[in-house]
Amino acid sequence: MAYIKIEDLSYSYPETESLALDNIKAEIQAGEFVLVVGGSGSGKSTLLRAISGLIPNYYKGSCNGTVYLDGKPVRNIDRRQLSQKVGMLFQNPESQLVMTGVEREIVFGMENIGLPNKLMRRRVAEVSTALGLSGCMRTAVSALSGGQKQKVALASILAMQPSVLVLDEPTSQLDPVAAEEILNMIRHLNEENGITVIIAEQRLERCFHLADRILVMDRGKLVYQDRKPKAVARWAVKNNSPFIPPLARVFAGVNYPQVPATVKEGRQILGSYSNNKCSRYEHPEEAKLENFNKEKNILDIQKLWFSYPNGKEALKNINLGVQAGDFVVIIGDNGAGKSTLLKAMNGLHKPGKGKVIAAGRDTRKVSVEQLSPYIGYLSQDPGDHLFLPTVREEIDFTLKNLGLSTKGVTEEMMEQFHLTPYADINPRDLSTGERQRVVLASVLASKPSVLLLDEPTRGLDYSLKEQLGNLLLRLNEHGTAVMMISHDLDFAAEYAKNILLMSEGSIIASGNKYEMLSNSTFYSPQISKLFSNIEDDVLTVEEGKKVLLNLMESNEVKALSL
C-alpha cells in the first residue's frame, strides 16, 4: 500500500470559484524522492499544503477527495501527531518563523511536543552543525539574511525528525554552494534515513537528477508523471514544456539519442568522441545600444562603508559606478552584503563612511521618496511592498504617488506581466510568483533610470523568467540601468552583461559574464560546466544546442526521430 495516497483531490480557496487542484490522483511510496514541477500558480504549493494537512484544516475553502498518510485521512490525524510525521518548509521562511532568536526557533517545535531537554540539546547541535548555523545560535532572527532564515526554518523542521519532508522551493534564497549543501543533506536523509521527500522547485538543475518520481502540474491538474527524468525531458520537449533543467533541454532540444540526467553523464557523452573539440564557437556579440552618456554615472559609490547598529560591518570600501545601459548581476554567498549594497544605492541605508551619489544627489541628504522616481527597488520579499486591496490599486499607487498619469499604464503593465485576470484580486491572496510579478509591475510602471532588483526570479517559473529577462533587456536597451542580485546563474548567463562577485562585504571581482561565469568551480551555470575544457564561452541553452549540433554533425551522430 502506498504511504501517501491522493485520491480524487479537488480544492478551491475561499471566495474563489476556480480550482487550485483539479481531480488529483497520485501514490507516493515510503522513502521516495518526489519532485513536483510546473508554472507559477499551477497548484504545486497547494498540493504540498494538502499533503501536509494545511488544506483544508487551515486554509479552509472547498475540498473534495482525500489525502491518506499511512492509510489514514490526513485531515483526521491529530495536529500534534501530524507535526511529528510531516514537516513542511514554505516558500517564504518569514511566514513560519515565530521566535526572536535562532536557537529558540529551532527548539520551539520540540518544546511543544514535550521532548526532554537532553534530547532537544542533541538535536539542536546536530541540525545546526549540518546546516552551518552553529555560529549564529545566539543571533536574532531579524538580523539574518533571507538565505540564513531559510536554513533556520529548515533546521526547526528537521529537529522534529519527521518521516515525510515537504519542501516548497527550499533553495530559492540560497547561494549555489549553500543550495548544494542543503540538497545533499536532503538526499542523504532520503537515502540513508528513509525519509520521504516531496519537493517543489523551480531551479530544476539542482534536483532533477535526484528524483525517483516527477509530477508535472498545470492549472491545477496533474498532467504527467514518470519515474524516469529522461522520459520527462522527452515529454517536455515534445509538448513544448519548459519544466526541465538546462542540461536536459540542450540534449533533448536537438533530439540527441541520449538525455543525460547529470553534468557528469553529459560530459561522458561529449568525451566519448575522439575529436570532441569543435571549431571555436563564437558567442553572439551584444546588441548595439543607443548613444548613452558614458561619461556620467547614474549611480556613483565612493569608498562606501556601512555597519549595522549591532556593530556588524556589512560593506567595506565599496567603489562602483553605474551608467545608463548597464546590466549587472551581483552574486555571492548569503550574508556577503549584496542586499545591503542595494539598500545603500536607493538611500534606505545611509553611508557610515564614503558617499553614494544617486541621480546627482547625495543619499545622505535626500529621502528615499525623493529618489524613488529615479531609483526603482524590489526587495527579496514581495510582501514588503503590498498593502492595497487589489492588484490594480497597487500599480496605480506607484504612479499617483509620483504624480504620473495612470491612463493606460496600469493596464499595459498588467498585460505585460499576465496579471489582467487578477486585476481586482487582493495580491496577498496570490502565489509567491504572482505576487512577485505584481511588485515588478508596480516598480517598473514609473520607468526609473536605475532598477535595483533583489532576487526577482524567486518563485518564477522558466517561462515567466524568460518574459522578465526580455522585459529587462528592452528597458536596458533604452538606457535603464539594471542592478540585480541573483543566485540564479542560468538567468545571469542569459541576460546579464557583467557580473559582480561579493564576499564578506567587499567586491572581490567583476567583469563580463563570459569572463566571470566560465570555468568557475561553483559560480557557473549548468551549461558552462557541461562544456568546460571542451568548448569555451558556452553559457546558455541556445549556445549549448549550437555546439552540440556542430558536434553531432562532425561525428555523424543521427538525431532521434520523435
C-alpha atoms as one frame of an Amber mdcrd trajectory, in Angstrom:
protein
   0.000   0.000   0.000   1.244   3.498  -0.850   2.483   5.519   2.122   0.827
   8.660   0.732  -2.243   8.295  -1.457  -4.018  11.217  -3.102  -7.492  10.207
  -4.205  -9.694  12.386  -6.466  -8.471  15.585  -4.772 -10.068  18.851  -5.868
  -9.771  22.122  -3.992 -10.579  25.818  -4.337  -9.500  28.577  -1.968 -12.145
  30.581  -0.027 -14.103  33.085  -2.106 -12.749  31.761  -5.404 -14.513  29.650
  -7.998 -11.505  28.343  -9.929  -9.988  25.049  -8.855  -6.461  25.255  -7.451
  -6.377  21.441  -7.561  -8.460  19.544 -10.105  -9.080  15.829  -9.510  -5.526
  14.892  -8.488  -4.695  11.191  -8.252  -1.231  10.017  -7.189   0.531   7.495
  -4.991   3.854   8.004  -3.223   5.758   5.127  -1.684   7.614   5.388   1.620
  11.173   6.611   1.064  10.576   8.094  -2.402  12.108  11.376  -3.542   9.321
  13.133  -5.461   9.849  16.322  -7.469   6.794  18.474  -8.285   7.264  20.854
 -11.215   5.044  23.343 -13.007   4.443  27.009 -13.657   3.748  29.755 -11.166
   0.174  29.237  -9.937  -0.018  25.691 -11.344  -1.016  24.231  -7.965   2.365
  22.959  -6.703   2.248  24.782  -3.371  -1.417  23.938  -2.920  -0.711  20.238
  -3.442   2.082  20.370  -0.862  -0.229  22.110   1.601  -2.830  19.383   1.103
  -0.259  16.635   1.733   0.900  18.371   4.920  -2.682  18.719   6.205  -2.924
  22.513   5.942  -5.656  22.103   3.349  -8.474  22.231   4.241  -7.857  22.364
   8.019  -6.013  25.708   7.975  -6.746  27.344   4.622 -10.410  26.257   4.631
 -12.057  26.567   1.220 -13.915  23.851  -0.699 -12.241  20.426  -0.742 -13.297
  17.117  -2.254 -11.321  13.905  -2.265  -8.851  12.667   0.326  -5.144  12.589
   1.105  -4.127   9.471   3.034  -0.983   9.119   5.144  -0.157   5.518   6.014
  -3.765   4.571   5.358  -5.343   7.361   7.458  -7.007  10.524   6.096  -4.630
  13.412   6.830  -7.486  15.719   7.781  -8.420  13.333  10.641  -4.928  12.991
  12.136  -4.356  14.955  15.351  -2.221  18.047  14.632   0.267  17.140  17.354
   0.800  13.698  15.821   0.865  15.036  12.258   3.578  17.589  13.107   5.873
  14.718  14.086   5.181  12.822  10.853   5.097  15.601   8.227   7.334  18.665
   8.232   6.772  21.443   5.677   9.089  24.258   4.642   7.232  27.157   2.995
   8.403  29.283   0.063   8.789  32.282   2.337  10.631  31.432   5.580   9.335
  34.626   7.205   5.858  33.069   7.290   6.897  30.254   9.647   9.495  31.873
  11.904   7.813  32.749  15.202  10.622  33.233  17.749  13.117  36.078  18.041
  16.323  34.021  18.368  17.792  31.264  16.194  18.194  28.653  18.954  14.740
  29.384  20.371  13.240  28.961  16.888  14.834  25.533  16.408  13.730  24.404
  19.881  10.169  25.764  19.611   8.547  22.771  17.878  10.268  20.216  20.122
   9.150  22.076  23.238   5.572  21.969  22.013   5.599  18.175  21.794   7.294
  17.833  25.181  10.689  16.337  24.282  13.201  16.077  27.163  15.886  18.783
  27.398  18.769  16.365  26.836  17.273  15.139  23.561  16.462  18.674  22.405
  20.050  19.823  23.018  21.406  16.909  20.976  19.066  17.564  18.055  19.839
  21.297  18.071  23.556  20.512  17.914  23.033  18.064  15.038  20.886  20.263
  12.776  22.808  23.487  13.488  26.085  21.800  12.536  24.600  20.171   9.422
  23.167  23.490   8.194  26.129  25.685   9.132  24.215  27.601  11.802  26.481
  26.925  14.782  27.993  30.393  14.640  24.684  32.259  14.867  22.701  30.342
  17.511  22.526  33.451  19.749  21.711  35.762  16.840  18.347  37.498  16.448
  16.324  36.064  13.566  15.665  39.595  12.291  19.426  40.101  11.781  19.767
  37.142   9.401  19.832  37.244   5.610  16.986  35.669   3.639  19.042  32.554
   2.964  20.002  32.171   6.608  16.352  32.462   7.642  15.536  29.672   5.199
  18.164  27.482   6.870  16.750  28.234  10.333  13.223  27.305   9.226  14.524
  24.042   7.766  16.524  23.320  10.932  13.389  23.710  13.072  11.625  21.142
  10.893  14.487  18.640  10.783  14.809  18.806  14.564  11.345  17.240  14.766
  12.621  14.246  12.716   9.518  13.842  10.514   9.045  10.754   8.327   7.842
  12.977   5.440   9.649  16.173   4.413   7.596  18.569   2.264   9.670  21.395
   0.763   8.373  24.353  -1.230  11.354  25.816  -3.131  13.866  25.240  -0.307
  16.857  26.624  -2.247  15.211  29.749  -3.682  17.166  32.156  -1.451  20.403
  30.193  -1.161  23.701  30.747  -2.942  24.908  27.844  -5.150  27.218  26.379
  -2.508  24.616  26.508   0.280  21.926  25.129  -2.044  24.146  22.178  -2.948
  24.816  21.513   0.745  21.096  21.576   1.591  20.122  19.252  -1.250  22.951
  16.852  -0.439  21.715  16.700   3.127  18.120  16.137   1.982  19.326  13.414
  -0.385  21.247  11.821   2.498  18.146  11.896   4.729  16.166  10.297   1.919
  18.690   7.589   1.030  20.170   6.801   4.442  17.303   7.574   6.839  14.392
   6.585   4.599  12.642   9.957   4.889  10.055  10.513   2.144  10.844  13.782
   0.356   8.316  15.781  -1.671   9.842  18.921  -3.129   8.534  21.679  -5.409
  11.359  23.559  -7.102  11.835  25.993  -9.981  15.641  25.549 -10.106  15.417
  22.084 -11.647  19.118  21.723 -12.402  19.624  21.337  -8.661  17.352  18.341
  -8.051  16.019  16.873 -11.332  18.540  14.020 -11.211  17.713  13.195  -7.575
  14.044  12.382  -8.187  12.561   8.883  -8.050   9.350  10.309  -9.474   8.464
  13.598 -11.181   4.962  15.102 -11.138   4.157  17.817 -13.684   1.399  20.270
 -12.712  -0.502  22.676 -14.962  -3.517  24.808 -13.985  -4.345  22.621 -11.030
  -4.111  19.346 -12.935  -1.521  16.584 -12.736  -0.737  16.392 -16.465   2.181
  13.951 -16.465   4.233  11.793 -14.127   7.088   9.362 -14.605   9.819   7.629
 -12.631  12.492   8.409 -15.251  13.772  12.013 -15.511  14.910  11.301 -19.075
  11.366  10.321 -20.067  10.058  13.553 -18.528  12.637  15.507 -20.540  11.493
  13.892 -23.817   7.846  14.541 -22.933   8.591  18.176 -22.030  10.354  18.902
 -25.332   7.639  17.146 -27.353   4.905  19.091 -25.548   6.793  22.414 -25.549
   7.008  22.407 -21.751   9.872  24.425 -20.224   9.985  22.431 -16.999  13.228
  20.566 -17.461  16.733  21.707 -16.444  19.096  23.385 -18.943  21.257  20.260
 -19.363  18.330  18.069 -20.422  16.956  20.901 -22.576  20.174  21.034 -24.613
  20.259  17.309 -25.425  16.507  16.759 -25.808  16.213  20.033 -27.751  18.405
  18.706 -30.578  16.855  15.196 -30.383  20.125  13.681 -29.232  19.771   9.874
 -28.816  20.531  10.149 -25.077  19.345  12.641 -22.461  21.757  12.825 -19.507
  20.393  13.467 -16.025  23.645  14.895 -14.635  26.540  17.025 -15.879  28.801
  14.019 -15.332  26.717  11.906 -17.734  26.647  14.748 -20.249  30.435  15.182
 -20.147  30.890  11.425 -20.579  28.793  11.604 -23.748  30.815  14.528 -25.122
  34.070  12.913 -24.071  33.243   9.692 -25.919  34.158  11.342 -29.215  37.844
  11.232 -30.082  37.567  14.630 -31.797  35.292  16.380 -29.359  36.749  19.858
 -29.861  34.626  21.721 -32.401  35.747  24.689 -34.401  35.774  27.550 -31.918
  32.289  28.696 -31.026  31.849  32.432 -31.306  29.277  33.699 -28.830  26.965
  36.363 -30.231  28.025  39.955 -29.798  25.911  42.119 -27.540  23.295  44.262
 -29.213  24.486  47.758 -30.006  22.903  50.190 -27.582  21.750  53.721 -28.177
  24.274  56.525 -27.633  24.210  56.966 -23.873  26.323  59.419 -21.952  29.033
  57.062 -20.686  30.978  59.864 -19.044  28.457  60.359 -16.269  27.397  57.755
 -13.701  23.735  57.491 -12.725  24.980  55.929  -9.504  28.411  56.730  -8.101
  29.633  54.913  -4.991  32.873  56.175  -3.444  34.718  54.431  -0.592  31.453
  53.254   0.971  31.475  51.666   4.428  28.351  50.651   6.319  27.754  48.967
   9.689  24.501  47.840  11.297  23.533  49.109  14.791  24.801  45.846  16.325
  28.285  46.709  15.038  28.387  44.210  12.188  30.392  45.668   9.300  28.309
  44.850   6.217  30.018  46.919   3.485  33.754  47.627   3.282  35.301  50.223
   0.980  32.900  49.785  -1.952  33.752  51.729  -5.108  31.340  51.349  -8.008
  29.945  53.354 -10.898  26.650  52.547 -12.632  25.919  54.000 -16.081  22.957
  54.067 -18.439  22.610  50.737 -20.235  24.480  48.695 -17.602  23.060  45.256
 -16.749  24.945  43.847 -13.765  24.086  40.742 -11.736  25.563  40.651  -8.231
  26.431  37.161  -6.976  27.979  35.830  -3.783  27.262  33.798  -0.685  24.418
  34.501   1.743  25.412  37.327   4.076  28.012  38.727   1.644  26.433  42.206
   1.753  24.549  42.092  -1.559  21.165  43.235  -0.228  22.830  45.837   1.990
  24.582  47.295  -1.059  21.296  47.643  -2.958  19.681  49.363   0.033  22.608
  51.795   0.159  22.090  52.561  -3.536  18.479  53.680  -3.068  19.052  55.500
   0.227  17.473  53.003   2.636  20.897  52.673   4.281  22.905  55.861   4.754
  26.695  55.564   4.424  28.779  55.253   7.585  31.777  56.479   5.595  32.076
  57.440   1.942  29.406  58.632  -0.476  26.559  57.332  -2.618  25.512  59.785
  -5.343  22.236  58.687  -6.933  20.843  60.660  -9.875  23.154  63.521  -8.910
  22.030  63.578  -5.265  23.875  62.587  -2.107  21.735  59.868  -0.499  22.563
  61.204   2.984  20.823  64.487   2.165  17.641  63.265   0.460  14.872  60.844
   1.411  14.103  57.507  -0.225  10.855  59.033  -1.509  12.760  61.801  -3.298
  14.961  59.214  -5.018  12.154  56.789  -5.924  11.256  58.375  -9.311  14.828
  57.657 -10.457  15.769  54.551  -8.449  13.289  51.662  -8.575  13.749  48.995
  -5.891  12.383  45.482  -5.376  13.272  43.734  -2.100  13.671  39.987  -1.516
  10.187  39.620  -0.072   7.406  40.916  -2.363   5.108  41.102   0.665   7.109
  44.119   1.871   5.638  46.170  -0.993   1.993  45.059  -0.909  -0.587  46.912
   1.194  -3.555  47.765  -1.066  -6.657  45.587  -1.617  -6.285  44.934  -5.372
  -3.555  44.400  -7.952  -4.823  47.374  -9.993  -4.611  49.717  -6.996  -1.062
  48.559  -6.192   0.152  49.610  -9.637  -1.944  52.781  -9.656  -0.468  53.823
  -6.294   3.096  53.998  -7.628   2.051  56.252 -10.485  -0.184  58.517  -8.389
   2.404  58.799  -5.616   4.943  60.088  -8.150   2.449  62.425  -9.807   2.342
  60.383 -13.031  -0.633  59.625 -15.220  -2.251  56.221 -14.737  -4.025  56.339
 -18.082  -3.315  53.109 -19.928  -0.103  52.432 -17.985  -1.637  50.166 -15.355
  -3.406  48.072 -17.997  -0.186  47.850 -20.016   1.835  46.636 -17.014  -0.820
  44.083 -16.022  -0.853  42.730 -19.557   2.959  42.531 -19.741   3.096  40.550
 -16.512  -0.016  38.421 -17.189  -1.868  39.983 -14.269  -5.049  41.115 -16.024
  -7.145  38.177 -14.661  -6.098  39.197 -11.133  -6.734  42.949 -11.521  -9.402
  43.076  -8.777  -7.940  40.384  -6.506  -6.018  41.099  -3.304  -2.350  40.494
  -4.216  -1.726  38.796  -0.858  -4.073  36.012  -1.980  -1.834  35.217  -4.966
   1.033  32.736  -5.179   4.576  33.891  -4.389   5.440  34.062  -8.095   2.292
  36.044  -8.866   2.968  38.486  -6.008   6.484  38.932  -7.365   5.029  39.913
 -10.738   2.657  42.435  -9.101   5.557  44.175  -7.354   7.677  44.165 -10.507
   4.812  45.748 -12.446   4.430  48.416  -9.739   8.144  49.225  -9.649   8.540
  49.343 -13.435   5.420  51.436 -14.013   7.364  54.650 -13.281  10.161  53.763
 -15.762  13.053  54.517 -13.349  16.587  55.302 -14.553  18.063  52.581 -12.339
  16.330  49.350 -11.418  17.542  47.584  -8.257  16.244  44.012  -8.021  16.883
  41.681  -5.073  16.270  38.075  -6.205  13.451  38.968  -8.669  13.344  35.461
 -10.197  12.495  33.784  -6.890   9.202  31.941  -7.316   9.095  32.493 -11.096
   8.920  29.541 -13.483  11.072  29.221 -16.606   8.595  30.903 -18.954   7.993
  33.832 -16.592  11.740  34.254 -16.073  12.146  34.443 -19.827   9.455  37.118
 -20.016  11.108  39.046 -17.176  14.520  38.759 -18.835  13.224  40.011 -22.176
  11.435  42.909 -20.461  14.628  43.894 -18.623  16.572  43.732 -21.887  14.073
  46.066 -23.572  14.317  48.543 -20.699  18.095  48.177 -20.720  18.331  48.895
 -24.440  16.556  52.206 -23.826  19.001  53.242 -21.118  17.621  51.809 -17.870
  20.499  50.509 -15.765  19.742  47.168 -14.084  21.494  46.103 -10.882  20.222
  42.707  -9.841  21.079  40.268  -7.048  20.593  36.652  -8.026  21.589  33.109
  -7.144  20.109  32.054 -10.495  23.278  31.715 -12.552  21.395  30.472 -15.620
  19.342  33.686 -15.662  22.518  35.741 -15.182  24.216  33.897 -18.045  21.268
  34.515 -20.348  20.575  38.196 -19.724  23.367  39.996 -17.841  26.279  41.842
 -19.421  28.523  41.949 -16.375  28.863  40.004 -13.121  29.981  41.374  -9.769
  31.115  38.920  -7.052  30.828  39.926  -3.374  32.119  38.270  -0.214  32.197
  39.487   3.401  31.052  42.978   2.465  33.623  43.573  -0.289  33.646  43.421
  -4.080  36.009  40.529  -4.838  35.880  40.549  -8.644  33.888  41.898 -11.578
  33.878  41.515 -15.348  31.820  40.465 -18.352  29.662  37.375 -17.898  31.824
  35.105 -20.071  34.899  36.001 -18.052  33.178  35.587 -14.666  30.898  32.575
 -15.231  33.096  30.332 -17.375  35.382  27.798 -15.693  34.288  28.719 -12.173
  34.076  25.850  -9.698  30.817  26.896  -8.026  29.545  30.077  -9.706  28.966
  28.599 -13.167  25.669  27.788 -14.893  24.982  24.153 -15.723  25.776  24.564
 -19.441  29.187  26.088 -18.722  30.044  23.100 -16.527  28.941  20.746 -19.322
  31.274  22.287 -21.921  34.160  23.244 -19.614  37.510  22.418 -21.303  35.567
  21.175 -24.334  34.299  24.456 -25.783  34.969  27.933 -24.417  32.430  30.644
 -23.603  29.269  28.494 -23.754  26.822  29.657 -21.075  23.238  29.376 -22.343
  20.929  26.646 -23.630  20.864  28.056 -27.162  24.658  28.316 -27.257  24.884
  24.740 -25.973  22.463  23.449 -28.614  24.500  25.072 -31.406  27.731  23.494
 -30.144  26.097  20.076 -29.720  24.600  20.206 -33.226  28.062  21.001 -34.622
  29.475  18.090 -32.654  26.767  15.719 -33.917  27.372  16.811 -37.499  31.149
  16.424 -37.305  30.801  12.964 -35.742  27.856  11.885 -37.930  25.511  11.342
 -34.988  21.922  10.956 -36.132  19.189  12.808 -34.273  16.440  10.734 -32.686
  13.172  10.700 -34.644  10.272  11.738 -32.436
